């Protein structure tokens, strides 16, 4: 599937995204995330790996849109409740 992330076109295939992320240890999830296989990764971590771009070059929304179209399940940022 062709998608545009940070003004660059990418041809992404679900199997290739899964292969790229295999063996990658997920960072702690503090923002929006995506489930790949049985692991949950931060969106920005996945975006950086599959595009080779710096995390500051693309938005979370761009990567969520692309991964959702590929059939991955994306999750919103976890909510934190203030402690009193």
N, CA, C and O atoms as a CHARMM CRD file, in Angstrom:
* protein
*
  336
    1    1 UNK  N      0.83500  -1.15700   0.00000 PROA 1      0.00000
    2    1 UNK  CA     0.00000   0.00000   0.00000 PROA 1      0.00000
    3    1 UNK  C      0.89400   1.23800   0.00000 PROA 1      0.00000
    4    1 UNK  O      1.84200   1.34000   0.77900 PROA 1      0.00000
    5    2 UNK  N      0.57800   2.15500  -0.87100 PROA 2      0.00000
    6    2 UNK  CA     1.33100   3.39800  -0.94300 PROA 2      0.00000
    7    2 UNK  C      0.74100   4.39200   0.04600 PROA 2      0.00000
    8    2 UNK  O     -0.47300   4.58700   0.10300 PROA 2      0.00000
    9    3 UNK  N      1.62300   5.02100   0.82500 PROA 3      0.00000
   10    3 UNK  CA     1.17600   6.05000   1.75500 PROA 3      0.00000
   11    3 UNK  C      2.22900   7.14900   1.82200 PROA 3      0.00000
   12    3 UNK  O      3.38500   6.94900   1.45000 PROA 3      0.00000
   13    4 UNK  N      1.80700   8.30100   2.29800 PROA 4      0.00000
   14    4 UNK  CA     2.70600   9.44500   2.42500 PROA 4      0.00000
   15    4 UNK  C      2.89500   9.73600   3.90600 PROA 4      0.00000
   16    4 UNK  O      1.93300   9.94400   4.64500 PROA 4      0.00000
   17    5 UNK  N      4.15600   9.74600   4.32100 PROA 5      0.00000
   18    5 UNK  CA     4.50900  10.07700   5.69700 PROA 5      0.00000
   19    5 UNK  C      5.60300  11.12900   5.62100 PROA 5      0.00000
   20    5 UNK  O      6.66500  10.89700   5.04300 PROA 5      0.00000
   21    6 UNK  N      5.33300  12.28700   6.21100 PROA 6      0.00000
   22    6 UNK  CA     6.27900  13.41100   6.21800 PROA 6      0.00000
   23    6 UNK  C      6.69700  13.79000   4.78800 PROA 6      0.00000
   24    6 UNK  O      7.87600  14.00600   4.50800 PROA 6      0.00000
   25    7 UNK  N      5.71400  13.86400   3.90300 PROA 7      0.00000
   26    7 UNK  CA     5.89700  14.28800   2.51000 PROA 7      0.00000
   27    7 UNK  C      6.70000  13.29800   1.65700 PROA 7      0.00000
   28    7 UNK  O      7.09000  13.63300   0.53900 PROA 7      0.00000
   29    8 UNK  N      6.95100  12.08800   2.16600 PROA 8      0.00000
   30    8 UNK  CA     7.65100  11.06400   1.39500 PROA 8      0.00000
   31    8 UNK  C      6.70600   9.89100   1.16200 PROA 8      0.00000
   32    8 UNK  O      5.94800   9.50900   2.05300 PROA 8      0.00000
   33    9 UNK  N      6.75600   9.32500  -0.03100 PROA 9      0.00000
   34    9 UNK  CA     5.91600   8.16600  -0.35800 PROA 9      0.00000
   35    9 UNK  C      6.61000   6.87300   0.05800 PROA 9      0.00000
   36    9 UNK  O      7.81500   6.70500  -0.12800 PROA 9      0.00000
   37   10 UNK  N      5.82300   5.97300   0.62200 PROA 10     0.00000
   38   10 UNK  CA     6.31800   4.67000   1.03300 PROA 10     0.00000
   39   10 UNK  C      5.35000   3.60800   0.54400 PROA 10     0.00000
   40   10 UNK  O      4.13500   3.80400   0.57900 PROA 10     0.00000
   41   11 UNK  N      5.88400   2.49000   0.09000 PROA 11     0.00000
   42   11 UNK  CA     5.07300   1.32300  -0.24600 PROA 11     0.00000
   43   11 UNK  C      5.20100   0.35500   0.92300 PROA 11     0.00000
   44   11 UNK  O      6.21300  -0.33300   1.06000 PROA 11     0.00000
   45   12 UNK  N      4.17900   0.30600   1.75800 PROA 12     0.00000
   46   12 UNK  CA     4.21600  -0.53700   2.94900 PROA 12     0.00000
   47   12 UNK  C      3.38000  -1.78300   2.73700 PROA 12     0.00000
   48   12 UNK  O      2.29700  -1.73700   2.15300 PROA 12     0.00000
   49   13 UNK  N      3.90500  -2.89600   3.22200 PROA 13     0.00000
   50   13 UNK  CA     3.21800  -4.18100   3.16400 PROA 13     0.00000
   51   13 UNK  C      3.19100  -4.72500   4.59100 PROA 13     0.00000
   52   13 UNK  O      4.20300  -4.69500   5.29200 PROA 13     0.00000
   53   14 UNK  N      2.04800  -5.21600   5.00800 PROA 14     0.00000
   54   14 UNK  CA     1.86300  -5.67100   6.38700 PROA 14     0.00000
   55   14 UNK  C      2.93800  -6.67000   6.80600 PROA 14     0.00000
   56   14 UNK  O      3.51600  -6.53700   7.88500 PROA 14     0.00000
   57   15 UNK  N      3.21000  -7.65700   5.97600 PROA 15     0.00000
   58   15 UNK  CA     4.22100  -8.66000   6.31600 PROA 15     0.00000
   59   15 UNK  C      5.60100  -8.05000   6.50600 PROA 15     0.00000
   60   15 UNK  O      6.35900  -8.48500   7.37200 PROA 15     0.00000
   61   16 UNK  N      5.92900  -7.04700   5.70300 PROA 16     0.00000
   62   16 UNK  CA     7.24200  -6.40000   5.81300 PROA 16     0.00000
   63   16 UNK  C      7.34500  -5.56300   7.08100 PROA 16     0.00000
   64   16 UNK  O      8.41100  -5.49000   7.69300 PROA 16     0.00000
   65   17 UNK  N      6.24000  -4.92900   7.47900 PROA 17     0.00000
   66   17 UNK  CA     6.23600  -4.17500   8.73400 PROA 17     0.00000
   67   17 UNK  C      6.45000  -5.13600   9.90000 PROA 17     0.00000
   68   17 UNK  O      7.24500  -4.86000  10.79900 PROA 17     0.00000
   69   18 UNK  N      5.74000  -6.26500   9.88300 PROA 18     0.00000
   70   18 UNK  CA     5.90100  -7.27000  10.93400 PROA 18     0.00000
   71   18 UNK  C      7.33300  -7.79600  10.97800 PROA 18     0.00000
   72   18 UNK  O      7.90200  -7.97800  12.05500 PROA 18     0.00000
   73   19 UNK  N      7.90500  -8.03600   9.81700 PROA 19     0.00000
   74   19 UNK  CA     9.27900  -8.53100   9.74300 PROA 19     0.00000
   75   19 UNK  C     10.26500  -7.48600  10.27100 PROA 19     0.00000
   76   19 UNK  O     11.21700  -7.83000  10.97100 PROA 19     0.00000
   77   20 UNK  N     10.04100  -6.20900   9.93700 PROA 20     0.00000
   78   20 UNK  CA    10.90900  -5.13200  10.40700 PROA 20     0.00000
   79   20 UNK  C     10.88600  -5.01900  11.92900 PROA 20     0.00000
   80   20 UNK  O     11.89500  -4.67500  12.54600 PROA 20     0.00000
   81   21 UNK  N      9.73700  -5.30800  12.52900 PROA 21     0.00000
   82   21 UNK  CA     9.58900  -5.14100  13.97400 PROA 21     0.00000
   83   21 UNK  C      9.93900  -6.40500  14.75900 PROA 21     0.00000
   84   21 UNK  O     10.04700  -6.35600  15.98400 PROA 21     0.00000
   85   22 UNK  N     10.11800  -7.53300  14.07300 PROA 22     0.00000
   86   22 UNK  CA    10.46000  -8.75700  14.79800 PROA 22     0.00000
   87   22 UNK  C     11.86000  -8.59600  15.40000 PROA 22     0.00000
   88   22 UNK  O     12.79200  -8.14200  14.73700 PROA 22     0.00000
   89   23 UNK  N     11.97800  -8.97200  16.64300 PROA 23     0.00000
   90   23 UNK  CA    13.25400  -8.85600  17.34000 PROA 23     0.00000
   91   23 UNK  C     13.51100  -7.48200  17.93000 PROA 23     0.00000
   92   23 UNK  O     14.53200  -7.27700  18.58700 PROA 23     0.00000
   93   24 UNK  N     12.60300  -6.52900  17.70700 PROA 24     0.00000
   94   24 UNK  CA    12.75500  -5.18000  18.25400 PROA 24     0.00000
   95   24 UNK  C     12.04400  -5.13400  19.60000 PROA 24     0.00000
   96   24 UNK  O     10.86800  -5.48300  19.69900 PROA 24     0.00000
   97   25 UNK  N     12.75900  -4.70400  20.63200 PROA 25     0.00000
   98   25 UNK  CA    12.17300  -4.60200  21.96100 PROA 25     0.00000
   99   25 UNK  C     11.31300  -3.34600  22.03300 PROA 25     0.00000
  100   25 UNK  O     11.79600  -2.25300  21.73500 PROA 25     0.00000
  101   26 UNK  N     10.04100  -3.48400  22.42400 PROA 26     0.00000
  102   26 UNK  CA     9.17700  -2.31000  22.52200 PROA 26     0.00000
  103   26 UNK  C      9.64800  -1.35100  23.61500 PROA 26     0.00000
  104   26 UNK  O     10.03400  -1.77300  24.70600 PROA 26     0.00000
  105   27 UNK  N      9.61000  -0.07300  23.30700 PROA 27     0.00000
  106   27 UNK  CA     9.89300   0.94600  24.30600 PROA 27     0.00000
  107   27 UNK  C      8.65500   1.08200  25.19500 PROA 27     0.00000
  108   27 UNK  O      7.57500   0.62100  24.82400 PROA 27     0.00000
  109   28 UNK  N      8.80100   1.70900  26.36100 PROA 28     0.00000
  110   28 UNK  CA     7.61000   1.91700  27.20600 PROA 28     0.00000
  111   28 UNK  C      6.55700   2.74000  26.45200 PROA 28     0.00000
  112   28 UNK  O      6.89100   3.70100  25.75900 PROA 28     0.00000
  113   29 UNK  N      5.30200   2.35900  26.59300 PROA 29     0.00000
  114   29 UNK  CA     4.20900   3.03400  25.89100 PROA 29     0.00000
  115   29 UNK  C      3.72800   4.20900  26.73200 PROA 29     0.00000
  116   29 UNK  O      3.14300   4.02100  27.79900 PROA 29     0.00000
  117   30 UNK  N      3.97600   5.41900  26.24700 PROA 30     0.00000
  118   30 UNK  CA     3.51500   6.63800  26.91900 PROA 30     0.00000
  119   30 UNK  C      2.67500   7.48600  25.98200 PROA 30     0.00000
  120   30 UNK  O      2.16100   8.53400  26.37000 PROA 30     0.00000
  121   31 UNK  N      2.54200   7.03200  24.76100 PROA 31     0.00000
  122   31 UNK  CA     1.79600   7.75700  23.73000 PROA 31     0.00000
  123   31 UNK  C      0.94100   6.75800  22.97400 PROA 31     0.00000
  124   31 UNK  O      0.77500   5.62100  23.41600 PROA 31     0.00000
  125   32 UNK  N      0.39700   7.17000  21.83900 PROA 32     0.00000
  126   32 UNK  CA    -0.37200   6.24800  21.00500 PROA 32     0.00000
  127   32 UNK  C      0.50300   5.04600  20.66000 PROA 32     0.00000
  128   32 UNK  O      1.72500   5.16200  20.55700 PROA 32     0.00000
  129   33 UNK  N     -0.14000   3.89100  20.48200 PROA 33     0.00000
  130   33 UNK  CA     0.62100   2.67100  20.24300 PROA 33     0.00000
  131   33 UNK  C     -0.08600   1.79300  19.21600 PROA 33     0.00000
  132   33 UNK  O     -1.22200   2.05100  18.81700 PROA 33     0.00000
  133   34 UNK  N      0.62800   0.74100  18.80300 PROA 34     0.00000
  134   34 UNK  CA     0.09500  -0.19800  17.82000 PROA 34     0.00000
  135   34 UNK  C      0.47900  -1.60700  18.25200 PROA 34     0.00000
  136   34 UNK  O      1.57000  -1.83300  18.77600 PROA 34     0.00000
  137   35 UNK  N     -0.42900  -2.54800  18.02700 PROA 35     0.00000
  138   35 UNK  CA    -0.14600  -3.94300  18.32700 PROA 35     0.00000
  139   35 UNK  C      0.36300  -4.61200  17.05900 PROA 35     0.00000
  140   35 UNK  O     -0.30600  -4.62600  16.02600 PROA 35     0.00000
  141   36 UNK  N      1.56300  -5.16600  17.16800 PROA 36     0.00000
  142   36 UNK  CA     2.16400  -5.91800  16.05800 PROA 36     0.00000
  143   36 UNK  C      2.55500  -7.26900  16.62500 PROA 36     0.00000
  144   36 UNK  O      3.40100  -7.36700  17.51400 PROA 36     0.00000
  145   37 UNK  N      1.93200  -8.30000  16.10400 PROA 37     0.00000
  146   37 UNK  CA     2.11400  -9.62800  16.69300 PROA 37     0.00000
  147   37 UNK  C      1.46500  -9.62400  18.06500 PROA 37     0.00000
  148   37 UNK  O      0.28400  -9.30000  18.19700 PROA 37     0.00000
  149   38 UNK  N      2.22500  -9.98100  19.07800 PROA 38     0.00000
  150   38 UNK  CA     1.69700  -9.96300  20.44400 PROA 38     0.00000
  151   38 UNK  C      2.29500  -8.83400  21.26800 PROA 38     0.00000
  152   38 UNK  O      2.12500  -8.80000  22.48700 PROA 38     0.00000
  153   39 UNK  N      2.98800  -7.91500  20.62000 PROA 39     0.00000
  154   39 UNK  CA     3.64700  -6.81100  21.33100 PROA 39     0.00000
  155   39 UNK  C      2.99300  -5.48300  20.99200 PROA 39     0.00000
  156   39 UNK  O      2.43600  -5.29700  19.91100 PROA 39     0.00000
  157   40 UNK  N      3.07700  -4.56800  21.94600 PROA 40     0.00000
  158   40 UNK  CA     2.52800  -3.23100  21.74500 PROA 40     0.00000
  159   40 UNK  C      3.69300  -2.24700  21.70000 PROA 40     0.00000
  160   40 UNK  O      4.47400  -2.14300  22.64700 PROA 40     0.00000
  161   41 UNK  N      3.79700  -1.52200  20.57600 PROA 41     0.00000
  162   41 UNK  CA     4.88500  -0.58100  20.34500 PROA 41     0.00000
  163   41 UNK  C      4.35300   0.84700  20.28300 PROA 41     0.00000
  164   41 UNK  O      3.23600   1.07300  19.81900 PROA 41     0.00000
  165   42 UNK  N      5.15200   1.81900  20.75100 PROA 42     0.00000
  166   42 UNK  CA     4.77200   3.21800  20.52500 PROA 42     0.00000
  167   42 UNK  C      4.76000   3.51900  19.02400 PROA 42     0.00000
  168   42 UNK  O      5.61900   3.03500  18.28700 PROA 42     0.00000
  169   43 UNK  N      3.81300   4.29700  18.58400 PROA 43     0.00000
  170   43 UNK  CA     3.67600   4.63200  17.16500 PROA 43     0.00000
  171   43 UNK  C      4.96000   5.24900  16.61500 PROA 43     0.00000
  172   43 UNK  O      5.40100   4.89000  15.52300 PROA 43     0.00000
  173   44 UNK  N      5.55300   6.16200  17.35400 PROA 44     0.00000
  174   44 UNK  CA     6.75800   6.83700  16.86500 PROA 44     0.00000
  175   44 UNK  C      7.92100   5.85800  16.69300 PROA 44     0.00000
  176   44 UNK  O      8.72100   6.02100  15.77200 PROA 44     0.00000
  177   45 UNK  N      8.03200   4.85100  17.55400 PROA 45     0.00000
  178   45 UNK  CA     9.09200   3.85300  17.40300 PROA 45     0.00000
  179   45 UNK  C      8.90900   3.08200  16.10300 PROA 45     0.00000
  180   45 UNK  O      9.86300   2.88700  15.35000 PROA 45     0.00000
  181   46 UNK  N      7.69300   2.65000  15.84400 PROA 46     0.00000
  182   46 UNK  CA     7.41400   1.89600  14.61300 PROA 46     0.00000
  183   46 UNK  C      7.63500   2.78700  13.39500 PROA 46     0.00000
  184   46 UNK  O      8.25100   2.36000  12.41800 PROA 46     0.00000
  185   47 UNK  N      7.13900   4.01800  13.44400 PROA 47     0.00000
  186   47 UNK  CA     7.31000   4.94000  12.32300 PROA 47     0.00000
  187   47 UNK  C      8.77100   5.16500  11.97000 PROA 47     0.00000
  188   47 UNK  O      9.14000   5.19200  10.79600 PROA 47     0.00000
  189   48 UNK  N      9.59900   5.32800  12.99500 PROA 48     0.00000
  190   48 UNK  CA    11.02900   5.55400  12.74800 PROA 48     0.00000
  191   48 UNK  C     11.68200   4.33900  12.10100 PROA 48     0.00000
  192   48 UNK  O     12.53800   4.47900  11.22700 PROA 48     0.00000
  193   49 UNK  N     11.28100   3.15400  12.52900 PROA 49     0.00000
  194   49 UNK  CA    11.89600   1.93300  11.98800 PROA 49     0.00000
  195   49 UNK  C     11.43900   1.66200  10.55900 PROA 49     0.00000
  196   49 UNK  O     12.25800   1.32500   9.70300 PROA 49     0.00000
  197   50 UNK  N     10.13900   1.80400  10.28900 PROA 50     0.00000
  198   50 UNK  CA     9.65700   1.43800   8.95000 PROA 50     0.00000
  199   50 UNK  C      9.96300   2.50400   7.89800 PROA 50     0.00000
  200   50 UNK  O     10.00300   2.19600   6.70600 PROA 50     0.00000
  201   51 UNK  N     10.18100   3.75500   8.32100 PROA 51     0.00000
  202   51 UNK  CA    10.47100   4.80700   7.33900 PROA 51     0.00000
  203   51 UNK  C     11.93600   5.20300   7.29800 PROA 51     0.00000
  204   51 UNK  O     12.40500   5.74900   6.30000 PROA 51     0.00000
  205   52 UNK  N     12.66200   4.93200   8.37400 PROA 52     0.00000
  206   52 UNK  CA    14.05600   5.35600   8.44200 PROA 52     0.00000
  207   52 UNK  C     14.19200   6.84700   8.72000 PROA 52     0.00000
  208   52 UNK  O     15.28100   7.40900   8.60200 PROA 52     0.00000
  209   53 UNK  N     13.09100   7.48400   9.08900 PROA 53     0.00000
  210   53 UNK  CA    13.10600   8.91900   9.35900 PROA 53     0.00000
  211   53 UNK  C     13.25400   9.18500  10.85200 PROA 53     0.00000
  212   53 UNK  O     12.98400   8.31900  11.68400 PROA 53     0.00000
  213   54 UNK  N     13.68500  10.38900  11.16800 PROA 54     0.00000
  214   54 UNK  CA    13.75000  10.84200  12.54400 PROA 54     0.00000
  215   54 UNK  C     12.32000  10.99200  13.06800 PROA 54     0.00000
  216   54 UNK  O     11.42200  11.36700  12.31400 PROA 54     0.00000
  217   55 UNK  N     12.11000  10.70800  14.32100 PROA 55     0.00000
  218   55 UNK  CA    10.76300  10.77000  14.90200 PROA 55     0.00000
  219   55 UNK  C     10.15700  12.17000  14.85100 PROA 55     0.00000
  220   55 UNK  O      8.93600  12.32200  14.87900 PROA 55     0.00000
  221   56 UNK  N     10.99700  13.17600  14.77800 PROA 56     0.00000
  222   56 UNK  CA    10.49700  14.55900  14.71300 PROA 56     0.00000
  223   56 UNK  C      9.99100  14.92500  13.32200 PROA 56     0.00000
  224   56 UNK  O      9.35200  15.96300  13.15200 PROA 56     0.00000
  225   57 UNK  N     10.26800  14.08600  12.32400 PROA 57     0.00000
  226   57 UNK  CA     9.90800  14.40200  10.94400 PROA 57     0.00000
  227   57 UNK  C      8.47700  14.03100  10.56700 PROA 57     0.00000
  228   57 UNK  O      7.97600  14.49400   9.54200 PROA 57     0.00000
  229   58 UNK  N      7.81300  13.21100  11.36600 PROA 58     0.00000
  230   58 UNK  CA     6.45300  12.78500  11.02300 PROA 58     0.00000
  231   58 UNK  C      5.55700  12.90300  12.25000 PROA 58     0.00000
  232   58 UNK  O      6.03100  13.00000  13.38200 PROA 58     0.00000
  233   59 UNK  N      4.25700  12.89300  11.99700 PROA 59     0.00000
  234   59 UNK  CA     3.30900  12.97000  13.10400 PROA 59     0.00000
  235   59 UNK  C      2.77300  11.58200  13.43400 PROA 59     0.00000
  236   59 UNK  O      2.80900  10.66900  12.60900 PROA 59     0.00000
  237   60 UNK  N      2.28300  11.44900  14.64100 PROA 60     0.00000
  238   60 UNK  CA     1.65800  10.20200  15.06000 PROA 60     0.00000
  239   60 UNK  C      0.47400   9.87500  14.16600 PROA 60     0.00000
  240   60 UNK  O      0.26300   8.71800  13.80400 PROA 60     0.00000
  241   61 UNK  N     -0.30100  10.90000  13.80900 PROA 61     0.00000
  242   61 UNK  CA    -1.49100  10.71200  12.98400 PROA 61     0.00000
  243   61 UNK  C     -1.15300  10.08100  11.63400 PROA 61     0.00000
  244   61 UNK  O     -1.88000   9.20800  11.16000 PROA 61     0.00000
  245   62 UNK  N     -0.06200  10.51500  11.01500 PROA 62     0.00000
  246   62 UNK  CA     0.32900   9.96100   9.70900 PROA 62     0.00000
  247   62 UNK  C      0.61100   8.46800   9.81100 PROA 62     0.00000
  248   62 UNK  O      0.19000   7.69400   8.95200 PROA 62     0.00000
  249   63 UNK  N      1.32100   8.06100  10.85800 PROA 63     0.00000
  250   63 UNK  CA     1.68900   6.65300  11.01000 PROA 63     0.00000
  251   63 UNK  C      0.47300   5.82500  11.42500 PROA 63     0.00000
  252   63 UNK  O      0.30100   4.70300  10.94900 PROA 63     0.00000
  253   64 UNK  N     -0.37000   6.36400  12.30400 PROA 64     0.00000
  254   64 UNK  CA    -1.58900   5.65200  12.69800 PROA 64     0.00000
  255   64 UNK  C     -2.45900   5.39700  11.47300 PROA 64     0.00000
  256   64 UNK  O     -2.98500   4.29700  11.30500 PROA 64     0.00000
  257   65 UNK  N     -2.61300   6.39900  10.62200 PROA 65     0.00000
  258   65 UNK  CA    -3.43100   6.24700   9.41300 PROA 65     0.00000
  259   65 UNK  C     -2.87500   5.12100   8.53100 PROA 65     0.00000
  260   65 UNK  O     -3.63400   4.27700   8.05400 PROA 65     0.00000
  261   66 UNK  N     -1.57100   5.10800   8.31600 PROA 66     0.00000
  262   66 UNK  CA    -0.95500   4.09300   7.45700 PROA 66     0.00000
  263   66 UNK  C     -1.09000   2.69300   8.06400 PROA 66     0.00000
  264   66 UNK  O     -1.45300   1.74500   7.36900 PROA 66     0.00000
  265   67 UNK  N     -0.79800   2.56800   9.35700 PROA 67     0.00000
  266   67 UNK  CA    -0.85500   1.25300   9.99300 PROA 67     0.00000
  267   67 UNK  C     -2.28400   0.72400  10.08900 PROA 67     0.00000
  268   67 UNK  O     -2.51200  -0.47900   9.96300 PROA 67     0.00000
  269   68 UNK  N     -3.23800   1.61100  10.31000 PROA 68     0.00000
  270   68 UNK  CA    -4.64400   1.19600  10.35000 PROA 68     0.00000
  271   68 UNK  C     -5.07900   0.68300   8.98800 PROA 68     0.00000
  272   68 UNK  O     -5.78000  -0.32500   8.89800 PROA 68     0.00000
  273   69 UNK  N     -4.66700   1.36800   7.92600 PROA 69     0.00000
  274   69 UNK  CA    -5.01700   0.91300   6.57400 PROA 69     0.00000
  275   69 UNK  C     -4.39200  -0.43500   6.24800 PROA 69     0.00000
  276   69 UNK  O     -4.92700  -1.19000   5.43600 PROA 69     0.00000
  277   70 UNK  N     -3.25600  -0.73900   6.87900 PROA 70     0.00000
  278   70 UNK  CA    -2.61700  -2.04500   6.67000 PROA 70     0.00000
  279   70 UNK  C     -3.29600  -3.14600   7.48200 PROA 70     0.00000
  280   70 UNK  O     -3.04400  -4.32900   7.25400 PROA 70     0.00000
  281   71 UNK  N     -4.15600  -2.76500   8.43000 PROA 71     0.00000
  282   71 UNK  CA    -4.87100  -3.76300   9.21100 PROA 71     0.00000
  283   71 UNK  C     -4.37200  -3.94300  10.62900 PROA 71     0.00000
  284   71 UNK  O     -4.81300  -4.86200  11.31900 PROA 71     0.00000
  285   72 UNK  N     -3.45800  -3.08700  11.08800 PROA 72     0.00000
  286   72 UNK  CA    -2.98100  -3.17000  12.46300 PROA 72     0.00000
  287   72 UNK  C     -3.95500  -2.45800  13.39400 PROA 72     0.00000
  288   72 UNK  O     -4.68700  -1.56100  12.97600 PROA 72     0.00000
  289   73 UNK  N     -3.95600  -2.86600  14.65500 PROA 73     0.00000
  290   73 UNK  CA    -4.80600  -2.23100  15.66000 PROA 73     0.00000
  291   73 UNK  C     -3.99900  -1.17100  16.38800 PROA 73     0.00000
  292   73 UNK  O     -2.99000  -1.47100  17.02600 PROA 73     0.00000
  293   74 UNK  N     -4.45300   0.07700  16.28600 PROA 74     0.00000
  294   74 UNK  CA    -3.78500   1.18700  16.95800 PROA 74     0.00000
  295   74 UNK  C     -4.59000   1.57800  18.19100 PROA 74     0.00000
  296   74 UNK  O     -5.81300   1.44400  18.22300 PROA 74     0.00000
  297   75 UNK  N     -3.87900   2.06400  19.20300 PROA 75     0.00000
  298   75 UNK  CA    -4.49500   2.42100  20.47500 PROA 75     0.00000
  299   75 UNK  C     -4.15600   3.86900  20.81000 PROA 75     0.00000
  300   75 UNK  O     -3.04800   4.32500  20.52600 PROA 75     0.00000
  301   76 UNK  N     -5.10500   4.60500  21.41600 PROA 76     0.00000
  302   76 UNK  CA    -4.81300   5.98300  21.81200 PROA 76     0.00000
  303   76 UNK  C     -3.81200   6.00900  22.97100 PROA 76     0.00000
  304   76 UNK  O     -3.52500   4.98600  23.59200 PROA 76     0.00000
  305   77 UNK  N     -3.30000   7.19100  23.23900 PROA 77     0.00000
  306   77 UNK  CA    -2.35800   7.34300  24.35500 PROA 77     0.00000
  307   77 UNK  C     -3.04400   6.95000  25.65700 PROA 77     0.00000
  308   77 UNK  O     -4.22200   7.24900  25.84900 PROA 77     0.00000
  309   78 UNK  N     -2.31800   6.28000  26.55500 PROA 78     0.00000
  310   78 UNK  CA    -2.93300   5.90500  27.82500 PROA 78     0.00000
  311   78 UNK  C     -3.25900   7.15000  28.64400 PROA 78     0.00000
  312   78 UNK  O     -2.51500   8.13000  28.64200 PROA 78     0.00000
  313   79 UNK  N     -4.36900   7.08600  29.33000 PROA 79     0.00000
  314   79 UNK  CA    -4.74800   8.22400  30.17300 PROA 79     0.00000
  315   79 UNK  C     -4.15900   8.03200  31.55200 PROA 79     0.00000
  316   79 UNK  O     -4.09100   6.91500  32.06500 PROA 79     0.00000
  317   80 UNK  N     -3.74200   9.11200  32.13600 PROA 80     0.00000
  318   80 UNK  CA    -3.19400   9.05400  33.48200 PROA 80     0.00000
  319   80 UNK  C     -4.16300   9.76900  34.41400 PROA 80     0.00000
  320   80 UNK  O     -4.70500  10.82400  34.08600 PROA 80     0.00000
  321   81 UNK  N     -4.36100   9.18500  35.55300 PROA 81     0.00000
  322   81 UNK  CA    -5.23400   9.82200  36.53300 PROA 81     0.00000
  323   81 UNK  C     -4.37000  10.43600  37.62000 PROA 81     0.00000
  324   81 UNK  O     -3.47500   9.77600  38.14800 PROA 81     0.00000
  325   82 UNK  N     -4.62800  11.68300  37.95800 PROA 82     0.00000
  326   82 UNK  CA    -3.81800  12.32000  38.99500 PROA 82     0.00000
  327   82 UNK  C     -4.07700  11.68800  40.35900 PROA 82     0.00000
  328   82 UNK  O     -5.20900  11.33200  40.68700 PROA 82     0.00000
  329   83 UNK  N     -3.04100  11.55700  41.12600 PROA 83     0.00000
  330   83 UNK  CA    -3.19900  11.02500  42.47700 PROA 83     0.00000
  331   83 UNK  C     -3.30800  12.17300  43.45200 PROA 83     0.00000
  332   83 UNK  O     -2.60700  13.17700  43.32600 PROA 83     0.00000
  333   84 UNK  N     -4.17300  12.02400  44.40700 PROA 84     0.00000
  334   84 UNK  CA    -4.40900  13.08500  45.38400 PROA 84     0.00000
  335   84 UNK  C     -3.68400  12.83200  46.66800 PROA 84     0.00000
  336   84 UNK  O     -3.77700  13.63200  47.59800 PROA 84     0.00000
